[in-house]
Amino acid sequence: MEEYEAMLLTDRNKRWIPLMAQQAASKPTFFAVGAAHLGGPAGVLALLRQQGYQVKPVL
């Protein structure tokens, strides 16, 4: 399962970050991703924070 986790989650998350940054730079943007993509050191939240973004939950 580890090879699939890398392919389906980790690698995909890493590819998304530059695309998200590009979209967010041009206009206010809401991104929705599946819960499995959020957590952990290679999750979307951690990767965005590493790039200097402030990530807040929508209440």
Backbone as JSON, one array per atom type, in Angstrom:
{
  "sequence": "MEEYEAMLLTDRNKRWIPLMAQQAASKPTFFAVGAAHLGGPAGVLALLRQQGYQVKPVL",
  "N": [[0.8, -1.2, 0.0], [2.1, 1.18, 0.48], [3.37, 2.18, -1.83], [1.2, 2.99, -3.3], [0.14, 4.91, -1.63], [2.08, 6.9, -1.8], [1.84, 7.52, -4.53], [-0.89, 8.25, -4.8], [-1.41, 10.08, -2.77], [0.9, 11.56, -1.42], [2.69, 12.34, -3.61], [0.85, 13.56, -5.29], [-0.1, 15.63, -3.64], [2.22, 17.2, -3.46], [2.47, 18.05, -6.1], [0.22, 19.62, -6.32], [0.65, 21.96, -4.76], [2.23, 24.1, -6.06], [0.38, 24.71, -8.07], [-1.85, 25.52, -6.61], [-0.78, 27.76, -5.36], [-0.36, 29.41, -7.56], [-3.0, 29.83, -8.46], [-4.15, 31.06, -6.18], [-2.71, 33.4, -6.08], [-3.73, 35.03, -8.04], [-6.4, 35.59, -7.45], [-8.88, 35.66, -4.8], [-9.34, 32.47, -3.39], [-10.96, 29.36, -2.88], [-10.13, 26.19, -1.8], [-10.96, 22.83, -2.01], [-10.29, 19.7, -0.77], [-9.95, 16.13, -0.51], [-10.24, 14.5, 2.68], [-8.11, 12.75, 3.28], [-5.92, 13.96, 2.12], [-5.15, 16.03, 3.73], [-3.78, 15.78, 6.32], [-0.69, 15.07, 8.17], [2.95, 15.12, 7.62], [3.41, 15.41, 4.9], [1.07, 16.34, 4.0], [-1.45, 18.47, 2.5], [-2.0, 20.73, 4.1], [0.33, 21.01, 5.74], [2.29, 21.29, 3.74], [1.51, 23.68, 2.49], [1.81, 25.46, 4.64], [4.59, 25.27, 4.96], [5.36, 26.69, 2.76], [4.82, 29.2, 3.55], [2.2, 30.02, 3.78], [-0.76, 31.01, 5.51], [-2.92, 28.92, 7.05], [-6.26, 28.38, 7.64], [-9.14, 27.01, 9.29], [-12.44, 26.82, 7.89], [-15.19, 28.08, 9.41]],
  "CA": [[0.0, 0.0, 0.0], [2.93, 2.38, 0.56], [3.6, 2.73, -3.17], [-0.03, 3.66, -3.7], [0.02, 6.11, -0.82], [2.94, 7.91, -2.42], [1.29, 7.9, -5.82], [-2.23, 8.84, -4.69], [-1.47, 11.18, -1.8], [2.1, 12.38, -1.25], [3.13, 12.93, -4.87], [-0.23, 14.43, -5.77], [-0.07, 16.84, -2.81], [3.38, 18.02, -3.84], [2.17, 18.68, -7.4], [-0.85, 20.6, -6.14], [1.05, 23.19, -4.07], [2.51, 25.2, -7.0], [-0.86, 25.07, -8.76], [-2.66, 26.27, -5.65], [-0.14, 29.06, -5.19], [-0.63, 30.19, -8.77], [-4.41, 30.22, -8.44], [-4.4, 31.97, -5.06], [-2.03, 34.68, -6.34], [-4.49, 35.85, -8.97], [-7.7, 35.98, -6.91], [-9.25, 34.88, -3.61], [-9.65, 31.13, -3.86], [-11.3, 28.31, -1.91], [-9.71, 24.87, -2.27], [-11.53, 21.69, -1.3], [-9.59, 18.44, -1.07], [-10.38, 15.03, 0.33], [-9.65, 14.48, 4.02], [-6.84, 12.01, 3.31], [-4.86, 14.83, 1.63], [-4.91, 17.14, 4.65], [-2.9, 15.58, 7.47], [0.66, 14.51, 8.09], [4.03, 16.01, 7.19], [3.33, 15.61, 3.45], [-0.3, 16.74, 3.69], [-1.61, 19.78, 1.88], [-1.88, 21.79, 5.11], [1.74, 21.17, 6.1], [3.04, 21.79, 2.59], [1.18, 25.1, 2.33], [2.47, 26.19, 5.74], [6.02, 25.31, 4.64], [5.53, 27.73, 1.73], [4.55, 30.48, 4.17], [0.77, 30.36, 3.78], [-1.51, 30.86, 6.75], [-4.04, 28.03, 6.75], [-7.27, 28.45, 8.7], [-10.38, 26.28, 8.97], [-13.64, 27.6, 7.63], [-16.17, 27.72, 10.46]],
  "C": [[0.85, 1.27, 0.0], [3.17, 3.01, -0.81], [2.37, 3.47, -3.66], [-0.25, 4.94, -2.91], [0.87, 7.23, -1.41], [2.33, 8.41, -3.71], [-0.02, 8.69, -5.67], [-2.3, 10.03, -3.74], [-0.24, 12.08, -1.84], [2.52, 13.08, -2.54], [2.1, 13.92, -5.41], [-0.25, 15.73, -4.96], [1.05, 17.77, -3.22], [3.17, 18.7, -5.18], [1.13, 19.77, -7.26], [-0.36, 21.95, -5.61], [1.41, 24.31, -5.05], [1.25, 25.64, -7.76], [-1.78, 25.9, -7.87], [-2.09, 27.67, -5.47], [-0.42, 29.97, -6.38], [-2.07, 30.69, -8.79], [-4.69, 31.27, -7.36], [-3.77, 33.34, -5.29], [-2.88, 35.6, -7.2], [-5.83, 36.32, -8.43], [-7.98, 35.18, -5.64], [-9.79, 33.51, -4.06], [-9.97, 30.21, -2.7], [-10.9, 26.98, -2.53], [-10.36, 23.81, -1.39], [-10.78, 20.44, -1.74], [-10.14, 17.37, -0.14], [-9.6, 15.0, 1.64], [-8.3, 13.78, 4.07], [-5.66, 12.87, 2.85], [-4.44, 15.89, 2.64], [-3.79, 16.91, 5.65], [-1.52, 15.06, 7.15], [1.68, 15.49, 7.54], [4.04, 16.27, 5.68], [1.9, 15.96, 3.02], [-0.35, 18.15, 3.14], [-1.45, 20.91, 2.9], [-0.43, 22.07, 5.48], [2.55, 21.76, 4.95], [2.75, 23.27, 2.33], [1.84, 25.94, 3.42], [3.97, 26.32, 5.5], [6.32, 26.39, 3.6], [5.18, 29.11, 2.27], [3.09, 30.9, 4.19], [0.2, 30.17, 5.17], [-2.76, 30.07, 6.4], [-5.0, 28.06, 7.93], [-8.5, 27.63, 8.31], [-11.53, 27.26, 8.68], [-14.68, 27.15, 8.63], [-17.57, 28.08, 10.03]]
}
